[in-house]
């Protein structure tokens, strides 16, 4: 794969069993606009990260991003060991949500960078009751604060939920206006989230990749669903 497109789709491999995972990847890896795959903790619990990457590399050369959000709730000193483990498995990037505090952000971002792994940093899920204003427990500005510190520490990729287009526009605008130039990873697309074109339009920044789960793997024709989404992503890149 050449230079990463500014806009693309990352199918989330949230299906049961490595055979189903491989079938989904085989059906979609040749589609223009697919810029990587998200490996779920479900797969890793079933067969392990090393074996999952090894199996996936038999069917795709696209970047592989391991979704281990919960690493960010660990103590900061474990960041380096975690990064060493995922680097040994040869993933291209790791998704972490370091909501345990500023030292956790530093520990997990620096640990990933020091081991040559791309840290993709978030702090909010596409759920209406995740933050205090919606009935949750975390402060409403948790994502903006975590993302700003992560970018200051050298991260270049931020997860911003796309289910709330106003929040998506606000957070991406704040981070871009702050002098950073991140790539935004957008969960919350499709089945129960925002339409992809609307999400891309709301992003205030030059690069965005949609992480898409059920809108792809629950479709009767995952390849056709992926192609439609990828076409939308490629069209967004030209505007």
CORGINOR-V170990 format. One record per backbone hydrogen bond with DSSP energy under -0.5 kcal/mol. NH is the residue of the N-H (numbers start at 0). CO is the residue of the C=O. E is the energy in kcal/mol with one decimal. If there is no record, write none. Layout:
nh->NH co->CO e->E
nh->NH co->CO e->E
//
This chain:
nh->7 co->207 e->-1.3
nh->8 co->32 e->-2.9
nh->9 co->209 e->-3.4
nh->10 co->8 e->-0.5
nh->10 co->35 e->-0.8
nh->11 co->211 e->-3.0
nh->12 co->10 e->-0.6
nh->12 co->37 e->-2.6
nh->13 co->11 e->-1.9
nh->14 co->12 e->-1.2
nh->20 co->16 e->-2.0
nh->21 co->17 e->-2.7
nh->22 co->18 e->-2.1
nh->23 co->19 e->-2.2
nh->24 co->20 e->-2.1
nh->25 co->21 e->-3.0
nh->26 co->22 e->-1.7
nh->27 co->23 e->-0.7
nh->27 co->24 e->-1.1
nh->28 co->24 e->-2.5
nh->30 co->27 e->-1.8
nh->33 co->30 e->-1.9
nh->34 co->8 e->-2.1
nh->34 co->32 e->-0.7
nh->35 co->8 e->-0.6
nh->36 co->62 e->-2.1
nh->37 co->10 e->-2.3
nh->38 co->36 e->-0.6
nh->38 co->64 e->-2.9
nh->39 co->12 e->-0.5
nh->43 co->39 e->-1.7
nh->44 co->40 e->-2.8
nh->45 co->41 e->-1.5
nh->46 co->42 e->-2.6
nh->47 co->42 e->-0.6
nh->47 co->43 e->-1.8
nh->51 co->47 e->-1.9
nh->52 co->48 e->-2.6
nh->53 co->49 e->-2.4
nh->54 co->50 e->-2.4
nh->55 co->51 e->-2.5
nh->56 co->52 e->-2.3
nh->57 co->54 e->-1.3
nh->58 co->55 e->-1.7
nh->59 co->55 e->-1.6
nh->64 co->36 e->-3.1
nh->64 co->62 e->-0.5
nh->65 co->63 e->-0.5
nh->65 co->92 e->-2.5
nh->66 co->38 e->-2.6
nh->66 co->64 e->-0.5
nh->67 co->65 e->-1.0
nh->67 co->94 e->-1.6
nh->70 co->67 e->-2.0
nh->71 co->68 e->-1.7
nh->72 co->69 e->-1.9
nh->73 co->70 e->-2.0
nh->77 co->74 e->-2.1
nh->78 co->75 e->-2.1
nh->81 co->77 e->-2.4
nh->82 co->78 e->-2.4
nh->83 co->79 e->-2.3
nh->84 co->80 e->-1.9
nh->85 co->81 e->-2.2
nh->86 co->82 e->-2.4
nh->87 co->83 e->-2.1
nh->88 co->84 e->-1.1
nh->89 co->86 e->-1.4
nh->90 co->85 e->-1.5
nh->91 co->63 e->-2.3
nh->92 co->63 e->-1.5
nh->93 co->117 e->-2.5
nh->94 co->65 e->-3.1
nh->95 co->93 e->-0.6
nh->95 co->119 e->-2.1
nh->96 co->68 e->-2.0
nh->98 co->96 e->-2.4
nh->99 co->71 e->-1.5
nh->100 co->97 e->-0.8
nh->103 co->100 e->-0.6
nh->104 co->100 e->-1.9
nh->105 co->101 e->-2.3
nh->106 co->102 e->-2.7
nh->107 co->103 e->-2.5
nh->108 co->104 e->-2.4
nh->109 co->105 e->-2.3
nh->110 co->106 e->-1.5
nh->111 co->107 e->-1.7
nh->112 co->108 e->-2.4
nh->113 co->109 e->-2.7
nh->114 co->110 e->-1.0
nh->114 co->111 e->-0.7
nh->115 co->112 e->-1.6
nh->116 co->111 e->-2.8
nh->117 co->91 e->-2.0
nh->118 co->116 e->-0.6
nh->119 co->93 e->-2.7
nh->119 co->117 e->-0.6
nh->120 co->118 e->-0.7
nh->120 co->156 e->-2.3
nh->121 co->95 e->-2.3
nh->126 co->124 e->-2.5
nh->129 co->126 e->-1.4
nh->131 co->137 e->-2.6
nh->133 co->130 e->-1.3
nh->134 co->131 e->-1.6
nh->135 co->130 e->-3.1
nh->136 co->129 e->-0.8
nh->137 co->129 e->-1.1
nh->141 co->138 e->-1.9
nh->144 co->140 e->-2.3
nh->145 co->141 e->-2.6
nh->146 co->142 e->-2.9
nh->147 co->143 e->-2.1
nh->148 co->144 e->-1.9
nh->149 co->145 e->-2.6
nh->150 co->146 e->-2.5
nh->151 co->147 e->-1.8
nh->152 co->148 e->-1.6
nh->153 co->150 e->-1.2
nh->154 co->149 e->-2.4
nh->155 co->118 e->-0.6
nh->156 co->118 e->-0.6
nh->157 co->182 e->-2.3
nh->158 co->120 e->-2.6
nh->159 co->157 e->-0.6
nh->159 co->184 e->-2.5
nh->161 co->186 e->-2.9
nh->164 co->162 e->-0.6
nh->167 co->163 e->-2.6
nh->168 co->164 e->-2.4
nh->169 co->165 e->-2.4
nh->170 co->166 e->-3.1
nh->171 co->167 e->-2.1
nh->172 co->168 e->-1.9
nh->173 co->169 e->-2.5
nh->174 co->170 e->-2.2
nh->175 co->171 e->-2.2
nh->176 co->172 e->-2.9
nh->177 co->173 e->-1.2
nh->178 co->175 e->-1.5
nh->179 co->174 e->-1.3
nh->182 co->155 e->-2.5
nh->183 co->206 e->-1.8
nh->184 co->157 e->-3.0
nh->185 co->183 e->-0.5
nh->185 co->208 e->-3.2
nh->186 co->184 e->-0.7
nh->188 co->210 e->-0.6
nh->189 co->193 e->-1.8
nh->190 co->188 e->-0.6
nh->192 co->189 e->-1.0
nh->193 co->187 e->-1.6
nh->198 co->194 e->-2.0
nh->199 co->195 e->-2.6
nh->200 co->196 e->-2.1
nh->201 co->197 e->-1.5
nh->202 co->198 e->-1.1
nh->204 co->202 e->-1.0
nh->207 co->5 e->-2.3
nh->208 co->183 e->-3.0
nh->209 co->7 e->-2.6
nh->210 co->185 e->-2.1
nh->210 co->208 e->-0.5
nh->211 co->9 e->-1.9
nh->211 co->209 e->-0.7
nh->215 co->212 e->-2.1
nh->216 co->212 e->-2.3
nh->217 co->213 e->-1.8
nh->218 co->215 e->-1.3
nh->221 co->218 e->-0.5
nh->224 co->220 e->-2.3
nh->225 co->221 e->-2.6
nh->226 co->222 e->-2.4
nh->227 co->223 e->-2.2
nh->228 co->224 e->-2.1
nh->229 co->225 e->-3.0
nh->230 co->226 e->-2.3
nh->231 co->227 e->-1.7
nh->232 co->228 e->-2.2
nh->233 co->229 e->-2.6
nh->234 co->230 e->-2.0
nh->235 co->231 e->-2.0
nh->236 co->232 e->-1.3
nh->237 co->233 e->-0.5
nh->237 co->234 e->-1.0
nh->238 co->235 e->-1.2
//
